[in-house]
Amino acid sequence: MKDIHEVLRVKQAKYAQLAKQIESLQQAAEKLREVAPLLAENDDDDVAVLGEADEPNVMAARAGSTTQAVPPKPVPGRTPRWP
């Protein structure tokens, strides 16, 4: 009987902890629902700004793709010295 009570106590403690976590998640979801309309409004503005900001990067990537730097080859036979 003692083992059954111990198992029951452990299960109840886990359920209490899960209940607290569920409550925290519900509160966070409620806060996110309040902020979601604000984020949706900003998304429209961000898309326009990001599209304009990407144009110079695309041009730089095209220019950089024509010239590729060759990394120097390590000198064979030398062991690096550590201080």
PyMOL Python script that loads the backbone (N, CA, C, O; Angstrom):
from pymol import cmd

cmd.read_pdbstr("""\
ATOM      1  N   MET A   1       0.817  -1.200   0.000  1.00  0.00           N
ATOM      2  CA  MET A   1       0.000   0.000   0.000  1.00  0.00           C
ATOM      3  C   MET A   1       0.855   1.257   0.000  1.00  0.00           C
ATOM      4  O   MET A   1       0.497   2.277  -0.590  1.00  0.00           O
ATOM      5  N   LYS A   2       1.991   1.160   0.674  1.00  0.00           N
ATOM      6  CA  LYS A   2       2.859   2.326   0.773  1.00  0.00           C
ATOM      7  C   LYS A   2       3.360   2.739  -0.612  1.00  0.00           C
ATOM      8  O   LYS A   2       3.430   3.931  -0.909  1.00  0.00           O
ATOM      9  N   ASP A   3       3.701   1.787  -1.445  1.00  0.00           N
ATOM     10  CA  ASP A   3       4.182   2.081  -2.792  1.00  0.00           C
ATOM     11  C   ASP A   3       3.108   2.748  -3.638  1.00  0.00           C
ATOM     12  O   ASP A   3       3.404   3.650  -4.422  1.00  0.00           O
ATOM     13  N   ILE A   4       1.877   2.316  -3.486  1.00  0.00           N
ATOM     14  CA  ILE A   4       0.775   2.905  -4.249  1.00  0.00           C
ATOM     15  C   ILE A   4       0.611   4.371  -3.884  1.00  0.00           C
ATOM     16  O   ILE A   4       0.416   5.216  -4.757  1.00  0.00           O
ATOM     17  N   HIS A   5       0.690   4.670  -2.603  1.00  0.00           N
ATOM     18  CA  HIS A   5       0.559   6.058  -2.161  1.00  0.00           C
ATOM     19  C   HIS A   5       1.720   6.918  -2.658  1.00  0.00           C
ATOM     20  O   HIS A   5       1.536   8.082  -3.014  1.00  0.00           O
ATOM     21  N   GLU A   6       2.901   6.339  -2.677  1.00  0.00           N
ATOM     22  CA  GLU A   6       4.074   7.068  -3.183  1.00  0.00           C
ATOM     23  C   GLU A   6       3.912   7.366  -4.673  1.00  0.00           C
ATOM     24  O   GLU A   6       4.176   8.485  -5.115  1.00  0.00           O
ATOM     25  N   VAL A   7       3.483   6.383  -5.438  1.00  0.00           N
ATOM     26  CA  VAL A   7       3.270   6.571  -6.873  1.00  0.00           C
ATOM     27  C   VAL A   7       2.191   7.618  -7.101  1.00  0.00           C
ATOM     28  O   VAL A   7       2.333   8.477  -7.970  1.00  0.00           O
ATOM     29  N   LEU A   8       1.124   7.552  -6.334  1.00  0.00           N
ATOM     30  CA  LEU A   8       0.038   8.519  -6.462  1.00  0.00           C
ATOM     31  C   LEU A   8       0.530   9.931  -6.151  1.00  0.00           C
ATOM     32  O   LEU A   8       0.180  10.881  -6.850  1.00  0.00           O
ATOM     33  N   ARG A   9       1.339  10.066  -5.106  1.00  0.00           N
ATOM     34  CA  ARG A   9       1.872  11.384  -4.737  1.00  0.00           C
ATOM     35  C   ARG A   9       2.755  11.946  -5.849  1.00  0.00           C
ATOM     36  O   ARG A   9       2.669  13.130  -6.174  1.00  0.00           O
ATOM     37  N   VAL A  10       3.606  11.094  -6.433  1.00  0.00           N
ATOM     38  CA  VAL A  10       4.491  11.532  -7.518  1.00  0.00           C
ATOM     39  C   VAL A  10       3.665  11.961  -8.733  1.00  0.00           C
ATOM     40  O   VAL A  10       3.956  12.981  -9.357  1.00  0.00           O
ATOM     41  N   LYS A  11       2.640  11.183  -9.064  1.00  0.00           N
ATOM     42  CA  LYS A  11       1.782  11.520 -10.213  1.00  0.00           C
ATOM     43  C   LYS A  11       1.071  12.848  -9.985  1.00  0.00           C
ATOM     44  O   LYS A  11       0.977  13.669 -10.897  1.00  0.00           O
ATOM     45  N   GLN A  12       0.573  13.058  -8.777  1.00  0.00           N
ATOM     46  CA  GLN A  12      -0.120  14.303  -8.472  1.00  0.00           C
ATOM     47  C   GLN A  12       0.831  15.494  -8.565  1.00  0.00           C
ATOM     48  O   GLN A  12       0.441  16.564  -9.032  1.00  0.00           O
ATOM     49  N   ALA A  13       2.064  15.315  -8.127  1.00  0.00           N
ATOM     50  CA  ALA A  13       3.052  16.391  -8.224  1.00  0.00           C
ATOM     51  C   ALA A  13       3.337  16.720  -9.685  1.00  0.00           C
ATOM     52  O   ALA A  13       3.463  17.890 -10.047  1.00  0.00           O
ATOM     53  N   LYS A  14       3.441  15.686 -10.529  1.00  0.00           N
ATOM     54  CA  LYS A  14       3.678  15.913 -11.960  1.00  0.00           C
ATOM     55  C   LYS A  14       2.500  16.634 -12.599  1.00  0.00           C
ATOM     56  O   LYS A  14       2.686  17.542 -13.409  1.00  0.00           O
ATOM     57  N   TYR A  15       1.279  16.224 -12.230  1.00  0.00           N
ATOM     58  CA  TYR A  15       0.095  16.879 -12.780  1.00  0.00           C
ATOM     59  C   TYR A  15       0.024  18.338 -12.345  1.00  0.00           C
ATOM     60  O   TYR A  15      -0.371  19.198 -13.133  1.00  0.00           O
ATOM     61  N   ALA A  16       0.397  18.624 -11.111  1.00  0.00           N
ATOM     62  CA  ALA A  16       0.402  20.003 -10.628  1.00  0.00           C
ATOM     63  C   ALA A  16       1.412  20.840 -11.406  1.00  0.00           C
ATOM     64  O   ALA A  16       1.140  21.986 -11.764  1.00  0.00           O
ATOM     65  N   GLN A  17       2.571  20.258 -11.661  1.00  0.00           N
ATOM     66  CA  GLN A  17       3.590  20.969 -12.433  1.00  0.00           C
ATOM     67  C   GLN A  17       3.112  21.208 -13.862  1.00  0.00           C
ATOM     68  O   GLN A  17       3.303  22.297 -14.405  1.00  0.00           O
ATOM     69  N   LEU A  18       2.498  20.212 -14.468  1.00  0.00           N
ATOM     70  CA  LEU A  18       1.969  20.368 -15.825  1.00  0.00           C
ATOM     71  C   LEU A  18       0.867  21.422 -15.866  1.00  0.00           C
ATOM     72  O   LEU A  18       0.772  22.184 -16.828  1.00  0.00           O
ATOM     73  N   ALA A  19       0.040  21.470 -14.833  1.00  0.00           N
ATOM     74  CA  ALA A  19      -1.028  22.467 -14.776  1.00  0.00           C
ATOM     75  C   ALA A  19      -0.440  23.878 -14.747  1.00  0.00           C
ATOM     76  O   ALA A  19      -0.962  24.782 -15.399  1.00  0.00           O
ATOM     77  N   LYS A  20       0.642  24.067 -13.994  1.00  0.00           N
ATOM     78  CA  LYS A  20       1.301  25.378 -13.951  1.00  0.00           C
ATOM     79  C   LYS A  20       1.879  25.743 -15.316  1.00  0.00           C
ATOM     80  O   LYS A  20       1.769  26.888 -15.755  1.00  0.00           O
ATOM     81  N   GLN A  21       2.492  24.772 -15.982  1.00  0.00           N
ATOM     82  CA  GLN A  21       3.062  25.032 -17.303  1.00  0.00           C
ATOM     83  C   GLN A  21       1.972  25.367 -18.311  1.00  0.00           C
ATOM     84  O   GLN A  21       2.149  26.256 -19.144  1.00  0.00           O
ATOM     85  N   ILE A  22       0.848  24.663 -18.241  1.00  0.00           N
ATOM     86  CA  ILE A  22      -0.269  24.938 -19.152  1.00  0.00           C
ATOM     87  C   ILE A  22      -0.795  26.342 -18.920  1.00  0.00           C
ATOM     88  O   ILE A  22      -1.093  27.062 -19.873  1.00  0.00           O
ATOM     89  N   GLU A  23      -0.911  26.731 -17.664  1.00  0.00           N
ATOM     90  CA  GLU A  23      -1.393  28.070 -17.346  1.00  0.00           C
ATOM     91  C   GLU A  23      -0.435  29.132 -17.890  1.00  0.00           C
ATOM     92  O   GLU A  23      -0.878  30.147 -18.426  1.00  0.00           O
ATOM     93  N   SER A  24       0.861  28.906 -17.757  1.00  0.00           N
ATOM     94  CA  SER A  24       1.856  29.845 -18.283  1.00  0.00           C
ATOM     95  C   SER A  24       1.750  29.955 -19.798  1.00  0.00           C
ATOM     96  O   SER A  24       1.812  31.051 -20.355  1.00  0.00           O
ATOM     97  N   LEU A  25       1.591  28.822 -20.454  1.00  0.00           N
ATOM     98  CA  LEU A  25       1.471  28.836 -21.913  1.00  0.00           C
ATOM     99  C   LEU A  25       0.198  29.537 -22.364  1.00  0.00           C
ATOM    100  O   LEU A  25       0.207  30.240 -23.375  1.00  0.00           O
ATOM    101  N   GLN A  26      -0.889  29.358 -21.635  1.00  0.00           N
ATOM    102  CA  GLN A  26      -2.133  30.032 -21.989  1.00  0.00           C
ATOM    103  C   GLN A  26      -1.998  31.541 -21.827  1.00  0.00           C
ATOM    104  O   GLN A  26      -2.517  32.301 -22.644  1.00  0.00           O
ATOM    105  N   GLN A  27      -1.308  31.979 -20.782  1.00  0.00           N
ATOM    106  CA  GLN A  27      -1.081  33.409 -20.588  1.00  0.00           C
ATOM    107  C   GLN A  27      -0.210  33.977 -21.701  1.00  0.00           C
ATOM    108  O   GLN A  27      -0.467  35.073 -22.198  1.00  0.00           O
ATOM    109  N   ALA A  28       0.817  33.234 -22.090  1.00  0.00           N
ATOM    110  CA  ALA A  28       1.685  33.688 -23.176  1.00  0.00           C
ATOM    111  C   ALA A  28       0.907  33.760 -24.483  1.00  0.00           C
ATOM    112  O   ALA A  28       1.088  34.699 -25.259  1.00  0.00           O
ATOM    113  N   ALA A  29       0.046  32.785 -24.735  1.00  0.00           N
ATOM    114  CA  ALA A  29      -0.760  32.791 -25.961  1.00  0.00           C
ATOM    115  C   ALA A  29      -1.695  33.991 -25.978  1.00  0.00           C
ATOM    116  O   ALA A  29      -1.903  34.602 -27.026  1.00  0.00           O
ATOM    117  N   GLU A  30      -2.255  34.328 -24.833  1.00  0.00           N
ATOM    118  CA  GLU A  30      -3.145  35.482 -24.749  1.00  0.00           C
ATOM    119  C   GLU A  30      -2.386  36.771 -25.066  1.00  0.00           C
ATOM    120  O   GLU A  30      -2.895  37.631 -25.785  1.00  0.00           O
ATOM    121  N   LYS A  31      -1.188  36.904 -24.539  1.00  0.00           N
ATOM    122  CA  LYS A  31      -0.377  38.091 -24.822  1.00  0.00           C
ATOM    123  C   LYS A  31      -0.010  38.160 -26.302  1.00  0.00           C
ATOM    124  O   LYS A  31      -0.016  39.237 -26.897  1.00  0.00           O
ATOM    125  N   LEU A  32       0.308  37.010 -26.894  1.00  0.00           N
ATOM    126  CA  LEU A  32       0.650  36.993 -28.318  1.00  0.00           C
ATOM    127  C   LEU A  32      -0.546  37.363 -29.179  1.00  0.00           C
ATOM    128  O   LEU A  32      -0.389  38.017 -30.210  1.00  0.00           O
ATOM    129  N   ARG A  33      -1.741  36.949 -28.768  1.00  0.00           N
ATOM    130  CA  ARG A  33      -2.939  37.323 -29.525  1.00  0.00           C
ATOM    131  C   ARG A  33      -3.139  38.832 -29.506  1.00  0.00           C
ATOM    132  O   ARG A  33      -3.628  39.402 -30.481  1.00  0.00           O
ATOM    133  N   GLU A  34      -2.770  39.483 -28.410  1.00  0.00           N
ATOM    134  CA  GLU A  34      -2.894  40.934 -28.320  1.00  0.00           C
ATOM    135  C   GLU A  34      -1.908  41.632 -29.251  1.00  0.00           C
ATOM    136  O   GLU A  34      -2.216  42.688 -29.803  1.00  0.00           O
ATOM    137  N   VAL A  35      -0.740  41.055 -29.425  1.00  0.00           N
ATOM    138  CA  VAL A  35       0.322  41.681 -30.213  1.00  0.00           C
ATOM    139  C   VAL A  35       0.230  41.316 -31.696  1.00  0.00           C
ATOM    140  O   VAL A  35       0.767  42.036 -32.537  1.00  0.00           O
ATOM    141  N   ALA A  36      -0.431  40.230 -32.022  1.00  0.00           N
ATOM    142  CA  ALA A  36      -0.479  39.736 -33.403  1.00  0.00           C
ATOM    143  C   ALA A  36      -0.968  40.779 -34.400  1.00  0.00           C
ATOM    144  O   ALA A  36      -0.364  40.903 -35.465  1.00  0.00           O
ATOM    145  N   PRO A  37      -2.035  41.542 -34.114  1.00  0.00           N
ATOM    146  CA  PRO A  37      -2.460  42.552 -35.097  1.00  0.00           C
ATOM    147  C   PRO A  37      -1.385  43.605 -35.359  1.00  0.00           C
ATOM    148  O   PRO A  37      -1.241  44.082 -36.485  1.00  0.00           O
ATOM    149  N   LEU A  38      -0.638  43.963 -34.330  1.00  0.00           N
ATOM    150  CA  LEU A  38       0.432  44.946 -34.516  1.00  0.00           C
ATOM    151  C   LEU A  38       1.525  44.388 -35.414  1.00  0.00           C
ATOM    152  O   LEU A  38       2.061  45.099 -36.264  1.00  0.00           O
ATOM    153  N   LEU A  39       1.850  43.127 -35.228  1.00  0.00           N
ATOM    154  CA  LEU A  39       2.870  42.501 -36.065  1.00  0.00           C
ATOM    155  C   LEU A  39       2.393  42.382 -37.507  1.00  0.00           C
ATOM    156  O   LEU A  39       3.187  42.544 -38.434  1.00  0.00           O
ATOM    157  N   ALA A  40       1.121  42.103 -37.706  1.00  0.00           N
ATOM    158  CA  ALA A  40       0.580  41.977 -39.061  1.00  0.00           C
ATOM    159  C   ALA A  40       0.661  43.313 -39.788  1.00  0.00           C
ATOM    160  O   ALA A  40       0.941  43.350 -40.986  1.00  0.00           O
ATOM    161  N   GLU A  41       0.419  44.409 -39.075  1.00  0.00           N
ATOM    162  CA  GLU A  41       0.514  45.735 -39.693  1.00  0.00           C
ATOM    163  C   GLU A  41       1.952  46.028 -40.105  1.00  0.00           C
ATOM    164  O   GLU A  41       2.185  46.588 -41.177  1.00  0.00           O
ATOM    165  N   ASN A  42       2.907  45.660 -39.277  1.00  0.00           N
ATOM    166  CA  ASN A  42       4.311  45.930 -39.566  1.00  0.00           C
ATOM    167  C   ASN A  42       4.853  45.039 -40.670  1.00  0.00           C
ATOM    168  O   ASN A  42       5.804  45.427 -41.349  1.00  0.00           O
ATOM    169  N   ASP A  43       4.286  43.864 -40.871  1.00  0.00           N
ATOM    170  CA  ASP A  43       4.763  42.952 -41.911  1.00  0.00           C
ATOM    171  C   ASP A  43       4.657  43.575 -43.290  1.00  0.00           C
ATOM    172  O   ASP A  43       5.555  43.412 -44.116  1.00  0.00           O
ATOM    173  N   ASP A  44       3.569  44.288 -43.546  1.00  0.00           N
ATOM    174  CA  ASP A  44       3.396  44.913 -44.854  1.00  0.00           C
ATOM    175  C   ASP A  44       4.498  45.934 -45.112  1.00  0.00           C
ATOM    176  O   ASP A  44       5.045  45.999 -46.213  1.00  0.00           O
ATOM    177  N   ASP A  45       4.819  46.730 -44.098  1.00  0.00           N
ATOM    178  CA  ASP A  45       5.877  47.726 -44.239  1.00  0.00           C
ATOM    179  C   ASP A  45       7.240  47.054 -44.388  1.00  0.00           C
ATOM    180  O   ASP A  45       8.066  47.495 -45.187  1.00  0.00           O
ATOM    181  N   ASP A  46       7.476  45.994 -43.625  1.00  0.00           N
ATOM    182  CA  ASP A  46       8.765  45.307 -43.652  1.00  0.00           C
ATOM    183  C   ASP A  46       9.044  44.676 -45.003  1.00  0.00           C
ATOM    184  O   ASP A  46      10.185  44.686 -45.464  1.00  0.00           O
ATOM    185  N   VAL A  47       8.027  44.129 -45.643  1.00  0.00           N
ATOM    186  CA  VAL A  47       8.224  43.480 -46.938  1.00  0.00           C
ATOM    187  C   VAL A  47       8.707  44.498 -47.961  1.00  0.00           C
ATOM    188  O   VAL A  47       9.601  44.202 -48.755  1.00  0.00           O
ATOM    189  N   ALA A  48       8.132  45.683 -47.951  1.00  0.00           N
ATOM    190  CA  ALA A  48       8.552  46.710 -48.899  1.00  0.00           C
ATOM    191  C   ALA A  48       9.986  47.151 -48.610  1.00  0.00           C
ATOM    192  O   ALA A  48      10.781  47.322 -49.533  1.00  0.00           O
ATOM    193  N   VAL A  49      10.313  47.331 -47.347  1.00  0.00           N
ATOM    194  CA  VAL A  49      11.655  47.769 -46.972  1.00  0.00           C
ATOM    195  C   VAL A  49      12.674  46.682 -47.283  1.00  0.00           C
ATOM    196  O   VAL A  49      13.751  46.977 -47.801  1.00  0.00           O
ATOM    197  N   LEU A  50      12.352  45.435 -46.976  1.00  0.00           N
ATOM    198  CA  LEU A  50      13.286  44.342 -47.235  1.00  0.00           C
ATOM    199  C   LEU A  50      13.524  44.162 -48.726  1.00  0.00           C
ATOM    200  O   LEU A  50      14.642  43.854 -49.139  1.00  0.00           O
ATOM    201  N   GLY A  51      12.505  44.346 -49.530  1.00  0.00           N
ATOM    202  CA  GLY A  51      12.671  44.220 -50.975  1.00  0.00           C
ATOM    203  C   GLY A  51      13.637  45.263 -51.504  1.00  0.00           C
ATOM    204  O   GLY A  51      14.460  44.968 -52.370  1.00  0.00           O
ATOM    205  N   GLU A  52      13.541  46.480 -50.989  1.00  0.00           N
ATOM    206  CA  GLU A  52      14.454  47.536 -51.415  1.00  0.00           C
ATOM    207  C   GLU A  52      15.868  47.273 -50.899  1.00  0.00           C
ATOM    208  O   GLU A  52      16.840  47.562 -51.596  1.00  0.00           O
ATOM    209  N   ALA A  53      15.992  46.740 -49.710  1.00  0.00           N
ATOM    210  CA  ALA A  53      17.309  46.494 -49.125  1.00  0.00           C
ATOM    211  C   ALA A  53      18.017  45.336 -49.810  1.00  0.00           C
ATOM    212  O   ALA A  53      19.248  45.302 -49.834  1.00  0.00           O
ATOM    213  N   ASP A  54      17.279  44.394 -50.364  1.00  0.00           N
ATOM    214  CA  ASP A  54      17.890  43.237 -51.012  1.00  0.00           C
ATOM    215  C   ASP A  54      18.509  43.575 -52.360  1.00  0.00           C
ATOM    216  O   ASP A  54      19.427  42.882 -52.799  1.00  0.00           O
ATOM    217  N   GLU A  55      18.038  44.612 -53.025  1.00  0.00           N
ATOM    218  CA  GLU A  55      18.545  44.944 -54.356  1.00  0.00           C
ATOM    219  C   GLU A  55      20.051  45.201 -54.372  1.00  0.00           C
ATOM    220  O   GLU A  55      20.725  44.641 -55.237  1.00  0.00           O
ATOM    221  N   PRO A  56      20.625  46.008 -53.476  1.00  0.00           N
ATOM    222  CA  PRO A  56      22.084  46.197 -53.496  1.00  0.00           C
ATOM    223  C   PRO A  56      22.839  44.906 -53.194  1.00  0.00           C
ATOM    224  O   PRO A  56      23.920  44.680 -53.738  1.00  0.00           O
ATOM    225  N   ASN A  57      22.288  44.068 -52.342  1.00  0.00           N
ATOM    226  CA  ASN A  57      22.955  42.806 -52.017  1.00  0.00           C
ATOM    227  C   ASN A  57      23.013  41.894 -53.230  1.00  0.00           C
ATOM    228  O   ASN A  57      24.008  41.200 -53.438  1.00  0.00           O
ATOM    229  N   VAL A  58      21.963  41.889 -54.027  1.00  0.00           N
ATOM    230  CA  VAL A  58      21.942  41.053 -55.226  1.00  0.00           C
ATOM    231  C   VAL A  58      23.001  41.536 -56.205  1.00  0.00           C
ATOM    232  O   VAL A  58      23.713  40.730 -56.803  1.00  0.00           O
ATOM    233  N   MET A  59      23.105  42.853 -56.368  1.00  0.00           N
ATOM    234  CA  MET A  59      24.113  43.398 -57.281  1.00  0.00           C
ATOM    235  C   MET A  59      25.522  43.077 -56.779  1.00  0.00           C
ATOM    236  O   MET A  59      26.400  42.740 -57.573  1.00  0.00           O
ATOM    237  N   ALA A  60      25.740  43.180 -55.484  1.00  0.00           N
ATOM    238  CA  ALA A  60      27.057  42.877 -54.924  1.00  0.00           C
ATOM    239  C   ALA A  60      27.378  41.397 -55.080  1.00  0.00           C
ATOM    240  O   ALA A  60      28.525  41.035 -55.340  1.00  0.00           O
ATOM    241  N   ALA A  61      26.388  40.555 -54.926  1.00  0.00           N
ATOM    242  CA  ALA A  61      26.609  39.118 -55.086  1.00  0.00           C
ATOM    243  C   ALA A  61      26.969  38.790 -56.527  1.00  0.00           C
ATOM    244  O   ALA A  61      27.828  37.944 -56.778  1.00  0.00           O
ATOM    245  N   ARG A  62      26.317  39.452 -57.469  1.00  0.00           N
ATOM    246  CA  ARG A  62      26.639  39.215 -58.880  1.00  0.00           C
ATOM    247  C   ARG A  62      28.062  39.666 -59.186  1.00  0.00           C
ATOM    248  O   ARG A  62      28.796  38.979 -59.896  1.00  0.00           O
ATOM    249  N   ALA A  63      28.449  40.821 -58.650  1.00  0.00           N
ATOM    250  CA  ALA A  63      29.795  41.325 -58.896  1.00  0.00           C
ATOM    251  C   ALA A  63      30.829  40.423 -58.226  1.00  0.00           C
ATOM    252  O   ALA A  63      31.893  40.173 -58.791  1.00  0.00           O
ATOM    253  N   GLY A  64      30.526  39.943 -57.042  1.00  0.00           N
ATOM    254  CA  GLY A  64      31.462  39.092 -56.319  1.00  0.00           C
ATOM    255  C   GLY A  64      31.596  37.710 -56.923  1.00  0.00           C
ATOM    256  O   GLY A  64      32.615  37.047 -56.732  1.00  0.00           O
ATOM    257  N   SER A  65      30.588  37.270 -57.643  1.00  0.00           N
ATOM    258  CA  SER A  65      30.648  35.918 -58.195  1.00  0.00           C
ATOM    259  C   SER A  65      31.586  35.831 -59.391  1.00  0.00           C
ATOM    260  O   SER A  65      32.024  34.737 -59.747  1.00  0.00           O
ATOM    261  N   THR A  66      31.903  36.955 -60.017  1.00  0.00           N
ATOM    262  CA  THR A  66      32.794  36.911 -61.174  1.00  0.00           C
ATOM    263  C   THR A  66      34.249  36.786 -60.761  1.00  0.00           C
ATOM    264  O   THR A  66      35.053  36.220 -61.502  1.00  0.00           O
ATOM    265  N   THR A  67      34.605  37.307 -59.582  1.00  0.00           N
ATOM    266  CA  THR A  67      35.988  37.210 -59.111  1.00  0.00           C
ATOM    267  C   THR A  67      36.003  36.377 -57.846  1.00  0.00           C
ATOM    268  O   THR A  67      35.352  36.721 -56.859  1.00  0.00           O
ATOM    269  N   GLN A  68      36.744  35.283 -57.875  1.00  0.00           N
ATOM    270  CA  GLN A  68      36.855  34.423 -56.705  1.00  0.00           C
ATOM    271  C   GLN A  68      38.311  34.385 -56.260  1.00  0.00           C
ATOM    272  O   GLN A  68      39.215  34.130 -57.057  1.00  0.00           O
ATOM    273  N   ALA A  69      38.519  34.641 -54.982  1.00  0.00           N
ATOM    274  CA  ALA A  69      39.875  34.621 -54.441  1.00  0.00           C
ATOM    275  C   ALA A  69      40.300  33.185 -54.185  1.00  0.00           C
ATOM    276  O   ALA A  69      39.514  32.370 -53.700  1.00  0.00           O
ATOM    277  N   VAL A  70      41.548  32.881 -54.514  1.00  0.00           N
ATOM    278  CA  VAL A  70      42.092  31.548 -54.285  1.00  0.00           C
ATOM    279  C   VAL A  70      42.832  31.582 -52.958  1.00  0.00           C
ATOM    280  O   VAL A  70      43.744  32.391 -52.788  1.00  0.00           O
ATOM    281  N   PRO A  71      42.463  30.723 -52.010  1.00  0.00           N
ATOM    282  CA  PRO A  71      43.149  30.746 -50.718  1.00  0.00           C
ATOM    283  C   PRO A  71      44.583  30.250 -50.867  1.00  0.00           C
ATOM    284  O   PRO A  71      44.844  29.365 -51.681  1.00  0.00           O
ATOM    285  N   PRO A  72      45.517  30.806 -50.094  1.00  0.00           N
ATOM    286  CA  PRO A  72      46.914  30.366 -50.193  1.00  0.00           C
ATOM    287  C   PRO A  72      47.058  28.933 -49.697  1.00  0.00           C
ATOM    288  O   PRO A  72      46.371  28.502 -48.770  1.00  0.00           O
ATOM    289  N   LYS A  73      47.979  28.203 -50.345  1.00  0.00           N
ATOM    290  CA  LYS A  73      48.213  26.812 -49.964  1.00  0.00           C
ATOM    291  C   LYS A  73      49.161  26.777 -48.773  1.00  0.00           C
ATOM    292  O   LYS A  73      50.114  27.555 -48.726  1.00  0.00           O
ATOM    293  N   PRO A  74      48.917  25.885 -47.803  1.00  0.00           N
ATOM    294  CA  PRO A  74      49.832  25.790 -46.664  1.00  0.00           C
ATOM    295  C   PRO A  74      51.164  25.194 -47.105  1.00  0.00           C
ATOM    296  O   PRO A  74      51.234  24.395 -48.040  1.00  0.00           O
ATOM    297  N   VAL A  75      52.206  25.603 -46.411  1.00  0.00           N
ATOM    298  CA  VAL A  75      53.541  25.110 -46.726  1.00  0.00           C
ATOM    299  C   VAL A  75      53.658  23.692 -46.185  1.00  0.00           C
ATOM    300  O   VAL A  75      53.492  23.478 -44.984  1.00  0.00           O
ATOM    301  N   PRO A  76      53.944  22.710 -47.057  1.00  0.00           N
ATOM    302  CA  PRO A  76      54.038  21.332 -46.573  1.00  0.00           C
ATOM    303  C   PRO A  76      55.320  21.113 -45.771  1.00  0.00           C
ATOM    304  O   PRO A  76      56.342  21.746 -46.038  1.00  0.00           O
ATOM    305  N   GLY A  77      55.259  20.222 -44.796  1.00  0.00           N
ATOM    306  CA  GLY A  77      56.449  19.860 -44.035  1.00  0.00           C
ATOM    307  C   GLY A  77      56.705  20.723 -42.822  1.00  0.00           C
ATOM    308  O   GLY A  77      57.675  20.477 -42.105  1.00  0.00           O
ATOM    309  N   ARG A  78      55.885  21.718 -42.557  1.00  0.00           N
ATOM    310  CA  ARG A  78      56.088  22.560 -41.378  1.00  0.00           C
ATOM    311  C   ARG A  78      55.051  22.226 -40.327  1.00  0.00           C
ATOM    312  O   ARG A  78      53.858  22.148 -40.621  1.00  0.00           O
ATOM    313  N   THR A  79      55.498  22.034 -39.125  1.00  0.00           N
ATOM    314  CA  THR A  79      54.602  21.795 -38.004  1.00  0.00           C
ATOM    315  C   THR A  79      54.349  23.129 -37.323  1.00  0.00           C
ATOM    316  O   THR A  79      55.296  23.862 -37.038  1.00  0.00           O
ATOM    317  N   PRO A  80      53.106  23.455 -37.060  1.00  0.00           N
ATOM    318  CA  PRO A  80      52.843  24.742 -36.404  1.00  0.00           C
ATOM    319  C   PRO A  80      53.410  24.752 -34.991  1.00  0.00           C
ATOM    320  O   PRO A  80      53.362  23.751 -34.276  1.00  0.00           O
ATOM    321  N   ARG A  81      53.943  25.897 -34.607  1.00  0.00           N
ATOM    322  CA  ARG A  81      54.516  26.039 -33.271  1.00  0.00           C
ATOM    323  C   ARG A  81      53.518  26.753 -32.380  1.00  0.00           C
ATOM    324  O   ARG A  81      52.929  27.770 -32.748  1.00  0.00           O
ATOM    325  N   TRP A  82      53.352  26.196 -31.221  1.00  0.00           N
ATOM    326  CA  TRP A  82      52.431  26.797 -30.266  1.00  0.00           C
ATOM    327  C   TRP A  82      53.239  27.447 -29.150  1.00  0.00           C
ATOM    328  O   TRP A  82      54.259  26.905 -28.725  1.00  0.00           O
ATOM    329  N   PRO A  83      52.799  28.582 -28.685  1.00  0.00           N
ATOM    330  CA  PRO A  83      53.544  29.268 -27.613  1.00  0.00           C
ATOM    331  C   PRO A  83      53.508  28.530 -26.304  1.00  0.00           C
ATOM    332  O   PRO A  83      54.090  28.989 -25.320  1.00  0.00           O
TER     333      PRO A  83
END
""", "prot")
cmd.dss("prot")
cmd.show_as("cartoon", "prot")
cmd.util.cbc("prot")
cmd.orient("prot")
